[in-house]
Amino acid sequence: MTDPADIQPSRADQILQAARAQIHGIAISGTVPVEEIARRMATQVSREQSENRLAQKVGPFYDAEGVLNWLGVSRQAIHKRRGARTILGCRTADGRFIYPVWQFQNDGRLLARLPEVLKVLAAGIDDPWTWALWLQSAVDEELDGKTVTQWLRDGGDVEPVLRLARNDAAAWAAETERVWA
């Protein structure tokens, strides 16, 4: 007979459990209307996550329409913010832009100090997918074993993040220079 404690929940059960916990936290705070929570959930892009391993690593994402509606801004404003490195948008193979969810706080503001980090990373390579992967994967002892996004979300000092970003951006730039030399 199988002990119920030995049964691993399915991936879907894990996702639902995590979503319930997040929604419960938002509901208790009372700061976000129920309709807004539902709208945000509906704007999530899941197709890219199932088709693209890189997207699986750095997702989940909002699609462009979801970000426009949520932030209440125009396409031109989002385009300008992408160009200024004040929001991270990744272009899909079919030319659409998607926006990693983890860059936003619950109130729609961008994760604190993220634009500074994006600008440093852009000095090394102009590839938002690389930046997204770096932000979700870079784990360093200086950051107590956290990813950069976890560190920033937890209010960690931005200086070690910027130091790591400068080092990796310099390495990317040197590699690009070597390849083209």
MDTraj code that builds the backbone (N, CA, C; nanometers):
import mdtraj as md
import numpy as np

residues = "MET THR ASP PRO ALA ASP ILE GLN PRO SER ARG ALA ASP GLN ILE LEU GLN ALA ALA ARG ALA GLN ILE HIS GLY ILE ALA ILE SER GLY THR VAL PRO VAL GLU GLU ILE ALA ARG ARG MET ALA THR GLN VAL SER ARG GLU GLN SER GLU ASN ARG LEU ALA GLN LYS VAL GLY PRO PHE TYR ASP ALA GLU GLY VAL LEU ASN TRP LEU GLY VAL SER ARG GLN ALA ILE HIS LYS ARG ARG GLY ALA ARG THR ILE LEU GLY CYS ARG THR ALA ASP GLY ARG PHE ILE TYR PRO VAL TRP GLN PHE GLN ASN ASP GLY ARG LEU LEU ALA ARG LEU PRO GLU VAL LEU LYS VAL LEU ALA ALA GLY ILE ASP ASP PRO TRP THR TRP ALA LEU TRP LEU GLN SER ALA VAL ASP GLU GLU LEU ASP GLY LYS THR VAL THR GLN TRP LEU ARG ASP GLY GLY ASP VAL GLU PRO VAL LEU ARG LEU ALA ARG ASN ASP ALA ALA ALA TRP ALA ALA GLU THR GLU ARG VAL TRP ALA".split()
xyz = np.array([
    [0.0838, -0.1179, 0.0000],
    [0.0000, 0.0000, 0.0000],
    [0.0884, 0.1244, 0.0000],
    [0.0554, 0.2223, -0.0813],
    [0.1331, 0.3450, -0.0932],
    [0.0948, 0.4408, 0.0183],
    [0.1969, 0.4932, 0.0819],
    [0.1767, 0.5933, 0.1860],
    [0.1447, 0.7262, 0.1177],
    [0.0347, 0.7934, 0.1550],
    [-0.0009, 0.9206, 0.0908],
    [0.1115, 1.0247, 0.0985],
    [0.1949, 1.0172, 0.2011],
    [0.3057, 1.1128, 0.2132],
    [0.4101, 1.0917, 0.1048],
    [0.4141, 0.9709, 0.0457],
    [0.5111, 0.9407, -0.0587],
    [0.4641, 0.9832, -0.1978],
    [0.3388, 1.0213, -0.2116],
    [0.2844, 1.0594, -0.3412],
    [0.3217, 1.2046, -0.3694],
    [0.3916, 1.2260, -0.4790],
    [0.4327, 1.3600, -0.5194],
    [0.3172, 1.4271, -0.5935],
    [0.2875, 1.5516, -0.5584],
    [0.1818, 1.6199, -0.6327],
    [0.2247, 1.6409, -0.7776],
    [0.1273, 1.6395, -0.8664],
    [0.1574, 1.6634, -1.0079],
    [0.2038, 1.8079, -1.0259],
    [0.2647, 1.8328, -1.1373],
    [0.3098, 1.9694, -1.1677],
    [0.1911, 2.0656, -1.1646],
    [0.0791, 2.0231, -1.2191],
    [-0.0399, 2.1081, -1.2189],
    [-0.0842, 2.1377, -1.0755],
    [-0.0801, 2.0367, -0.9881],
    [-0.1174, 2.0568, -0.8481],
    [-0.0215, 2.1547, -0.7803],
    [0.1080, 2.1439, -0.8125],
    [0.2062, 2.2353, -0.7548],
    [0.1802, 2.3791, -0.7999],
    [0.1491, 2.3950, -0.9274],
    [0.1207, 2.5281, -0.9812],
    [-0.0039, 2.5859, -0.9158],
    [-0.1092, 2.5042, -0.9065],
    [-0.2325, 2.5517, -0.8430],
    [-0.2105, 2.5893, -0.6975],
    [-0.1322, 2.5092, -0.6275],
    [-0.1034, 2.5385, -0.4873],
    [-0.0273, 2.6707, -0.4746],
    [0.0731, 2.6916, -0.5601],
    [0.1498, 2.8159, -0.5564],
    [0.0619, 2.9354, -0.5940],
    [-0.0236, 2.9172, -0.6952],
    [-0.1135, 3.0251, -0.7366],
    [-0.2119, 3.0593, -0.6251],
    [-0.2658, 2.9577, -0.5594],
    [-0.3575, 2.9827, -0.4473],
    [-0.2886, 3.0637, -0.3378],
    [-0.1641, 3.0295, -0.3083],
    [-0.0904, 3.1012, -0.2037],
    [-0.0698, 3.2473, -0.2432],
    [-0.0330, 3.2713, -0.3682],
    [-0.0129, 3.4085, -0.4149],
    [-0.1442, 3.4866, -0.4123],
    [-0.2493, 3.4264, -0.4642],
    [-0.3796, 3.4926, -0.4690],
    [-0.4299, 3.5195, -0.3278],
    [-0.4095, 3.4241, -0.2391],
    [-0.4525, 3.4409, -0.0998],
    [-0.3816, 3.5612, -0.0375],
    [-0.2507, 3.5711, -0.0612],
    [-0.1752, 3.6849, -0.0086],
    [-0.2257, 3.8172, -0.0615],
    [-0.2576, 3.8213, -0.1901],
    [-0.3092, 3.9446, -0.2508],
    [-0.4484, 3.9750, -0.1961],
    [-0.5313, 3.8704, -0.1816],
    [-0.6677, 3.8893, -0.1331],
    [-0.6688, 3.9426, 0.0104],
    [-0.5788, 3.8918, 0.0921],
    [-0.5730, 3.9373, 0.2315],
    [-0.5354, 4.0845, 0.2376],
    [-0.4419, 4.1254, 0.1522],
    [-0.3976, 4.2648, 0.1543],
    [-0.5101, 4.3586, 0.1117],
    [-0.5998, 4.3090, 0.0248],
    [-0.7124, 4.3899, -0.0204],
    [-0.6736, 4.5056, -0.1102],
    [-0.5494, 4.5095, -0.1561],
    [-0.5036, 4.6231, -0.2361],
    [-0.5314, 4.6079, -0.3849],
    [-0.5554, 4.4859, -0.4304],
    [-0.5791, 4.4629, -0.5727],
    [-0.7196, 4.4046, -0.5890],
    [-0.8036, 4.4715, -0.6680],
    [-0.9400, 4.4198, -0.6883],
    [-0.9391, 4.2816, -0.7538],
    [-1.0398, 4.2034, -0.7224],
    [-1.0519, 4.0670, -0.7743],
    [-1.0487, 4.0662, -0.9265],
    [-1.1169, 4.1603, -0.9884],
    [-1.1206, 4.1664, -1.1346],
    [-0.9802, 4.1885, -1.1915],
    [-0.9010, 4.2691, -1.1217],
    [-0.7642, 4.2967, -1.1669],
    [-0.6784, 4.1714, -1.1582],
    [-0.6952, 4.0965, -1.0521],
    [-0.6202, 3.9710, -1.0372],
    [-0.6549, 3.8770, -1.1519],
    [-0.7821, 3.8634, -1.1796],
    [-0.8260, 3.7747, -1.2880],
    [-0.7722, 3.8225, -1.4224],
    [-0.7749, 3.9541, -1.4462],
    [-0.7264, 4.0081, -1.5729],
    [-0.5772, 3.9822, -1.5890],
    [-0.5021, 4.0011, -1.4822],
    [-0.3577, 3.9761, -1.4883],
    [-0.3296, 3.8293, -1.5187],
    [-0.4046, 3.7423, -1.4554],
    [-0.3841, 3.5991, -1.4795],
    [-0.4158, 3.5642, -1.6243],
    [-0.5191, 3.6266, -1.6788],
    [-0.5600, 3.5972, -1.8163],
    [-0.4584, 3.6458, -1.9187],
    [-0.3745, 3.7429, -1.8822],
    [-0.2782, 3.7962, -1.9782],
    [-0.1500, 3.7148, -1.9837],
    [-0.1366, 3.6183, -1.8967],
    [-0.0160, 3.5345, -1.8974],
    [-0.0038, 3.4611, -2.0305],
    [0.1164, 3.4525, -2.0788],
    [0.1424, 3.3786, -2.2016],
    [0.1989, 3.2432, -2.1627],
    [0.1312, 3.1370, -2.2021],
    [0.1807, 3.0041, -2.1673],
    [0.2340, 2.9288, -2.2889],
    [0.1909, 2.9667, -2.4087],
    [0.2327, 2.8934, -2.5277],
    [0.3851, 2.8947, -2.5431],
    [0.4462, 3.0118, -2.5255],
    [0.5907, 3.0208, -2.5403],
    [0.6624, 2.9329, -2.4394],
    [0.6055, 2.9228, -2.3197],
    [0.6704, 2.8462, -2.2148],
    [0.6735, 2.6981, -2.2481],
    [0.5740, 2.6475, -2.3132],
    [0.5723, 2.5054, -2.3439],
    [0.6529, 2.4731, -2.4698],
    [0.6732, 2.5731, -2.5569],
    [0.7419, 2.5479, -2.6825],
    [0.8907, 2.5832, -2.6795],
    [0.9348, 2.6581, -2.5834],
    [1.0688, 2.7129, -2.5850],
    [1.1370, 2.6879, -2.4506],
    [1.2481, 2.6161, -2.4527],
    [1.3180, 2.5835, -2.3282],
    [1.3708, 2.7082, -2.2592],
    [1.4175, 2.8050, -2.3374],
    [1.4651, 2.9291, -2.2787],
    [1.3502, 3.0011, -2.2079],
    [1.2356, 3.0044, -2.2725],
    [1.1189, 3.0679, -2.2114],
    [1.0777, 2.9956, -2.0833],
    [1.0940, 2.8634, -2.0807],
    [1.0634, 2.7890, -1.9587],
    [1.1535, 2.8335, -1.8447],
    [1.2775, 2.8627, -1.8767],
    [1.3760, 2.9010, -1.7759],
    [1.3497, 3.0411, -1.7219],
    [1.3084, 3.1340, -1.8076],
    [1.2961, 3.2729, -1.7649],
    [1.1522, 3.3213, -1.7495],
    [1.0542, 3.2383, -1.7818],
    [0.9141, 3.2773, -1.7700],
    [0.8649, 3.2659, -1.6275],
    [0.7388, 3.2873, -1.6043],
    [0.6301, 3.3139, -1.6992],
    [0.6343, 3.4578, -1.7515],
    [0.5481, 3.4828, -1.8512],
    [0.5475, 3.6108, -1.9200],
    [0.4078, 3.6698, -1.9267],
    [0.4053, 3.8026, -1.9434],
    [0.2850, 3.8720, -1.9868],
    [0.3031, 3.8975, -2.1353],
    [0.1942, 3.8933, -2.2095],
    [0.2042, 3.9331, -2.3495],
    [0.1963, 4.0856, -2.3560],
    [0.2215, 4.1412, -2.4726],
    [0.2256, 4.2868, -2.4871],
    [0.0926, 4.3507, -2.4493],
    [-0.0153, 4.2918, -2.4932],
    [-0.1476, 4.3485, -2.4637],
    [-0.1734, 4.3508, -2.3132],
    [-0.1325, 4.2450, -2.2465],
    [-0.1498, 4.2398, -2.1014],
    [-0.0708, 4.3479, -2.0306],
    [0.0533, 4.3705, -2.0739],
    [0.1358, 4.4743, -2.0120],
    [0.0768, 4.6120, -2.0402],
    [0.0322, 4.6342, -2.1631],
    [-0.0278, 4.7634, -2.1980],
    [-0.1485, 4.7925, -2.1103],
    [-0.2371, 4.6939, -2.0979],
    [-0.3577, 4.7113, -2.0168],
    [-0.3246, 4.7296, -1.8694],
    [-0.2342, 4.6475, -1.8201],
    [-0.2012, 4.6509, -1.6782],
    [-0.1374, 4.7828, -1.6387],
    [-0.0407, 4.8282, -1.7200],
    [0.0291, 4.9519, -1.6873],
    [-0.0493, 5.0752, -1.7315],
    [-0.1484, 5.0547, -1.8178],
    [-0.2292, 5.1671, -1.8642],
    [-0.1516, 5.2648, -1.9504],
    [-0.0658, 5.2109, -2.0358],
    [0.0163, 5.2956, -2.1225],
    [-0.0027, 5.2529, -2.2681],
    [0.0516, 5.3324, -2.3576],
    [0.0397, 5.3048, -2.5011],
    [0.1508, 5.2115, -2.5485],
    [0.1331, 5.1586, -2.6691],
    [0.2388, 5.0775, -2.7320],
    [0.3666, 5.1596, -2.7484],
    [0.3509, 5.2851, -2.7850],
    [0.4672, 5.3710, -2.8023],
    [0.5432, 5.3869, -2.6707],
    [0.4699, 5.3984, -2.5607],
    [0.5347, 5.4141, -2.4299],
    [0.6124, 5.2880, -2.3936],
    [0.5537, 5.1716, -2.4210],
    [0.6245, 5.0457, -2.3912],
    [0.7467, 5.0330, -2.4816],
    [0.7312, 5.0676, -2.6086],
    [0.8445, 5.0637, -2.7022],
    [0.9572, 5.1551, -2.6524],
    [0.9215, 5.2751, -2.6098],
    [1.0197, 5.3699, -2.5591],
    [1.0872, 5.3145, -2.4331],
    [1.0103, 5.2543, -2.3445],
    [1.0677, 5.1977, -2.2215],
    [1.1610, 5.0813, -2.2517],
    [1.1249, 4.9973, -2.3509],
    [1.2159, 4.8885, -2.3903],
    [1.3474, 4.9456, -2.4402],
    [1.3391, 5.0483, -2.5265],
    [1.4595, 5.1096, -2.5813],
    [1.5458, 5.1778, -2.4766],
    [1.4817, 5.2315, -2.3733],
    [1.5543, 5.2987, -2.2653],
    [1.6002, 5.2002, -2.1575],
    [1.5686, 5.0746, -2.1766],
    [1.6059, 4.9694, -2.0799],
    [1.5396, 4.9912, -1.9440],
    [1.4168, 5.0427, -1.9462],
    [1.3434, 5.0574, -1.8207],
    [1.2321, 4.9543, -1.8075],
    [1.2286, 4.8626, -1.9014],
    [1.1415, 4.7452, -1.8950],
    [1.2079, 4.6392, -1.9819],
    [1.1913, 4.5143, -1.9448],
    [1.2528, 4.4051, -2.0197],
    [1.1467, 4.3352, -2.1042],
    [1.1629, 4.3469, -2.2345],
    [1.0761, 4.2784, -2.3290],
    [1.1603, 4.1895, -2.4183],
    [1.1176, 4.0663, -2.4342],
    [1.1910, 3.9691, -2.5164],
    [1.1099, 3.9393, -2.6418],
    [1.1759, 3.9466, -2.7565],
    [1.1082, 3.9214, -2.8841],
    [1.1026, 3.7712, -2.9095],
    [0.9840, 3.7238, -2.9460],
    [0.9662, 3.5822, -2.9785],
    [1.0038, 3.5580, -3.1243],
    [1.0100, 3.4327, -3.1629],
    [1.0462, 3.3962, -3.2998],
    [0.9484, 3.4558, -3.4019],
    [0.8235, 3.4751, -3.3595],
    [0.7257, 3.5318, -3.4527],
    [0.7168, 3.6846, -3.4430],
    [0.8137, 3.7475, -3.3739],
    [0.8231, 3.8928, -3.3714],
    [0.7448, 3.9632, -3.2626],
    [0.6733, 3.8892, -3.1802],
    [0.5968, 3.9514, -3.0708],
    [0.6894, 3.9759, -2.9518],
    [0.6511, 4.0695, -2.8666],
    [0.7248, 4.0921, -2.7434],
    [0.6487, 4.0326, -2.6259],
    [0.7240, 3.9698, -2.5378],
    [0.6689, 3.9183, -2.4136],
    [0.7541, 3.9729, -2.2993],
    [0.6927, 3.9813, -2.1831],
    [0.7542, 4.0515, -2.0708],
    [0.7566, 3.9603, -1.9483],
    [0.8766, 3.9279, -1.8988],
    [0.8836, 3.8402, -1.7813],
    [0.8064, 3.8993, -1.6628],
    [0.7246, 3.8157, -1.6029],
    [0.6406, 3.8568, -1.4905],
    [0.7246, 3.9010, -1.3718],
    [0.8350, 3.8337, -1.3468],
    [0.9143, 3.8591, -1.2271],
    [0.9747, 3.9987, -1.2217],
    [0.9740, 4.0738, -1.3329],
    [1.0300, 4.2092, -1.3298],
    [0.9340, 4.3101, -1.2674],
    [0.8087, 4.2682, -1.2462],
    [0.7082, 4.3585, -1.1918],
    [0.6770, 4.3257, -1.0465],
    [0.6482, 4.4309, -0.9712],
    [0.5978, 4.4127, -0.8363],
    [0.4461, 4.4017, -0.8452],
    [0.3808, 4.3671, -0.7370],
    [0.2359, 4.3464, -0.7381],
    [0.1577, 4.4701, -0.7801],
    [0.2134, 4.5886, -0.7603],
    [0.1431, 4.7119, -0.7962],
    [0.1757, 4.7599, -0.9375],
    [0.2522, 4.6812, -1.0138],
    [0.2851, 4.7176, -1.1519],
    [0.4168, 4.7893, -1.1668],
    [0.4748, 4.8349, -1.0570],
    [0.6045, 4.9005, -1.0667],
    [0.7104, 4.7973, -1.1029],
    [0.8125, 4.8446, -1.1723],
    [0.9241, 4.7581, -1.2080],
    [1.0052, 4.7266, -1.0827],
    [1.0633, 4.6112, -1.0807],
    [1.1492, 4.5697, -0.9708],
    [1.2545, 4.6777, -0.9465],
    [1.2718, 4.7156, -0.8213],
    [1.3637, 4.8239, -0.7865],
    [1.5031, 4.7985, -0.8420],
    [1.5585, 4.8993, -0.9018],
    [1.6951, 4.9039, -0.9545],
    [1.7167, 4.8193, -1.0801],
    [1.6129, 4.7539, -1.1297],
    [1.6282, 4.6713, -1.2494],
    [1.6761, 4.7520, -1.3710],
    [1.6256, 4.8731, -1.3954],
    [1.6757, 4.9478, -1.5113],
    [1.8272, 4.9704, -1.5078],
    [1.8822, 4.9953, -1.3897],
    [2.0277, 5.0123, -1.3791],
    [2.1002, 4.8858, -1.4225],
    [2.0498, 4.7730, -1.3777],
    [2.1125, 4.6440, -1.4098],
    [2.1001, 4.6171, -1.5593],
    [1.9826, 4.6431, -1.6171],
    [1.9632, 4.6204, -1.7609],
    [2.0602, 4.7044, -1.8433],
    [2.0816, 4.8278, -1.8037],
    [2.1725, 4.9151, -1.8783],
    [2.3162, 4.8636, -1.8722],
    [2.3556, 4.8094, -1.7577],
    [2.4906, 4.7530, -1.7468],
    [2.5022, 4.6293, -1.8361],
    [2.4022, 4.5424, -1.8298],
    [2.4057, 4.4206, -1.9116],
    [2.4077, 4.4544, -2.0604],
    [2.3328, 4.5583, -2.0993],
    [2.3257, 4.5987, -2.2402],
    [2.4604, 4.6464, -2.2927],
    [2.5470, 4.6923, -2.2040],
    [2.6801, 4.7361, -2.2465],
    [2.7645, 4.6176, -2.2942],
    [2.7268, 4.4976, -2.2536],
    [2.8037, 4.3795, -2.2920],
    [2.7462, 4.3042, -2.4101],
    [2.6140, 4.3016, -2.4177],
    [2.5473, 4.2302, -2.5267],
    [2.4055, 4.2856, -2.5394],
    [2.3609, 4.3026, -2.6615],
    [2.2273, 4.3561, -2.6851],
    [2.1319, 4.2401, -2.7122],
    [2.0992, 4.1665, -2.6064],
    [2.0146, 4.0485, -2.6198],
    [1.9281, 4.0317, -2.4945],
    [1.8041, 4.0804, -2.4987],
    [1.7174, 4.0709, -2.3823],
    [1.6973, 3.9279, -2.3305],
    [1.7011, 3.8281, -2.4176],
    [1.6896, 3.6897, -2.3694],
    [1.8091, 3.6537, -2.2806],
    [1.9278, 3.6976, -2.3191],
    [2.0467, 3.6723, -2.2371],
    [2.0334, 3.7424, -2.1034],
    [1.9857, 3.8661, -2.1059],
    [1.9682, 3.9396, -1.9798],
    [1.8680, 3.8683, -1.8899],
    [1.7554, 3.8254, -1.9482],
    [1.6527, 3.7578, -1.8690],
    [1.7078, 3.6298, -1.8065],
    [1.7823, 3.5541, -1.8855],
    [1.8418, 3.4307, -1.8338],
    [1.9408, 3.4627, -1.7222],
    [2.0229, 3.5641, -1.7414],
    [2.1197, 3.6039, -1.6400],
    [2.0490, 3.6456, -1.5108],
    [1.9451, 3.7248, -1.5238],
    [1.8716, 3.7738, -1.4067],
    [1.8052, 3.6613, -1.3279],
    [1.7650, 3.5560, -1.3979],
    [1.6983, 3.4443, -1.3317],
    [1.7946, 3.3326, -1.2924],
    [1.9173, 3.3361, -1.3427],
    [2.0096, 3.2250, -1.3178],
    [2.1312, 3.2636, -1.2342],
    [2.1738, 3.3878, -1.2427],
    [2.2975, 3.4280, -1.1760],
    [2.2828, 3.4132, -1.0250],
    [2.3471, 3.3125, -0.9724],
    [2.3459, 3.2878, -0.8285],
    [2.4900, 3.2993, -0.7820],
    [2.5138, 3.3819, -0.6838],
    [2.6489, 3.4089, -0.6387],
    [2.6514, 3.4092, -0.4864],
    [2.7682, 3.3769, -0.4299],
    [2.7797, 3.3789, -0.2838],
    [2.7501, 3.5176, -0.2296],
    [2.7896, 3.6212, -0.3046],
    [2.7631, 3.7581, -0.2610],
    [2.6144, 3.7851, -0.2442],
    [2.5331, 3.7088, -0.3155],
    [2.3877, 3.7269, -0.3102],
    [2.3221, 3.6205, -0.2229],
    [2.3982, 3.5607, -0.1366],
    [2.3471, 3.4571, -0.0447],
    [2.2787, 3.3427, -0.1189],
    [2.3300, 3.3076, -0.2373],
    [2.2762, 3.1962, -0.3136],
    [2.1450, 3.2258, -0.3837],
    [2.1076, 3.3531, -0.3915],
    [1.9818, 3.3915, -0.4572],
    [2.0099, 3.4336, -0.6010],
    [1.9064, 3.4250, -0.6842],
    [1.9174, 3.4841, -0.8170],
    [1.9151, 3.6360, -0.8007],
    [1.9527, 3.7061, -0.9054],
    [1.9519, 3.8522, -0.9001],
    [1.8110, 3.9036, -0.8719],
    [1.7120, 3.8481, -0.9389],
    [1.5756, 3.8970, -0.9170],
    [1.5290, 3.8700, -0.7740],
    [1.5635, 3.7550, -0.7195],
    [1.5276, 3.7270, -0.5798],
    [1.5957, 3.8272, -0.4870],
    [1.7231, 3.8524, -0.5126],
    [1.8010, 3.9449, -0.4306],
    [1.7386, 4.0850, -0.4327],
    [1.7078, 4.1344, -0.5526],
    [1.6485, 4.2675, -0.5636],
    [1.5093, 4.2720, -0.5020],
    [1.4303, 4.1683, -0.5252],
    [1.2944, 4.1636, -0.4688],
    [1.2988, 4.1664, -0.3169],
    [1.4007, 4.1024, -0.2600],
    [1.4147, 4.0981, -0.1141],
    [1.4786, 4.2251, -0.0574],
    [1.5071, 4.3226, -0.1436],
    [1.5621, 4.4491, -0.0973],
    [1.7124, 4.4495, -0.0770],
    [1.7815, 4.3531, -0.1404],
    [1.9266, 4.3472, -0.1279],
    [1.9943, 4.4672, -0.1925],
    [2.1148, 4.4961, -0.1457],
    [2.1954, 4.6062, -0.1984],
    [2.2237, 4.5821, -0.3464],
    [2.2069, 4.6840, -0.4272],
    [2.2254, 4.6701, -0.5715],
    [2.3733, 4.6649, -0.6109],
    [2.4636, 4.7132, -0.5279],
    [2.6047, 4.7195, -0.5664],
    [2.6648, 4.5835, -0.6034],
    [2.6437, 4.4762, -0.5254],
    [2.7000, 4.3476, -0.5696],
    [2.6395, 4.3006, -0.7020],
    [2.5138, 4.3314, -0.7245],
    [2.4480, 4.2938, -0.8508],
    [2.5126, 4.3690, -0.9662],
    [2.5337, 4.4982, -0.9479],
    [2.5960, 4.5781, -1.0538],
    [2.7387, 4.5318, -1.0803],
    [2.8113, 4.4937, -0.9763],
    [2.9479, 4.4424, -0.9934],
    [2.9461, 4.3133, -1.0758],
    [2.8555, 4.2223, -1.0408],
    [2.8429, 4.0972, -1.1176],
    [2.8024, 4.1261, -1.2626],
    [2.7081, 4.2186, -1.2796],
    [2.6618, 4.2541, -1.4141],
    [2.7754, 4.3135, -1.4969],
    [2.8546, 4.4026, -1.4363],
    [2.9674, 4.4626, -1.5096],
    [3.0682, 4.3555, -1.5517],
    [3.0972, 4.2628, -1.4610],
    [3.1925, 4.1563, -1.4927],
    [3.1429, 4.0697, -1.6086],
    [3.0176, 4.0281, -1.6008],
    [2.9644, 3.9418, -1.7070],
    [2.9462, 4.0180, -1.8379],
    [2.9039, 4.1439, -1.8293],
    [2.8898, 4.2245, -1.9511],
    [3.0253, 4.2416, -2.0194],
    [3.1297, 4.2628, -1.9404],
    [3.2643, 4.2765, -1.9982],
    [3.3074, 4.1469, -2.0653],
    [3.2762, 4.0338, -2.0032],
    [3.3107, 3.9041, -2.0625],
    [3.2334, 3.8825, -2.1928],
    [3.1052, 3.9193, -2.1948],
    [3.0261, 3.9045, -2.3171],
    [3.0829, 3.9926, -2.4280],
    [3.1160, 4.1162, -2.3938],
    [3.1705, 4.2087, -2.4933],
    [3.3030, 4.1574, -2.5470],
    [3.3883, 4.1046, -2.4592],
    [3.5176, 4.0510, -2.5025],
    [3.4979, 3.9310, -2.5935],
    [3.4032, 3.8461, -2.5625],
    [3.3760, 3.7286, -2.6449],
    [3.3236, 3.7706, -2.7816],
    [3.2359, 3.8675, -2.7840],
    [3.1825, 3.9175, -2.9108],
    [3.2945, 3.9775, -2.9950],
    [3.3824, 4.0533, -2.9302],
    [3.4954, 4.1141, -3.0006],
    [3.5872, 4.0060, -3.0563],
    [3.6127, 3.8994, -2.9776],
    [3.6993, 3.7913, -3.0207],
    [3.6399, 3.7188, -3.1414],
    [3.5105, 3.6953, -3.1379],
    [3.4421, 3.6252, -3.2474],
    [3.4481, 3.7060, -3.3760],
    [3.4353, 3.8379, -3.3664],
    [3.4324, 3.9226, -3.4852],
    [3.5706, 3.9666, -3.5294],
    [3.6733, 3.9376, -3.4485],
    [3.8089, 3.9809, -3.4851],
    [3.8679, 3.8958, -3.5951],
])
top = md.Topology()
chain = top.add_chain()
for i, resn in enumerate(residues, 1):
    res = top.add_residue(resn, chain, resSeq=i)
    for name in ("N", "CA", "C"):
        top.add_atom(name, md.element.get_by_symbol(name[0]), res)
traj = md.Trajectory(xyz[None], top)
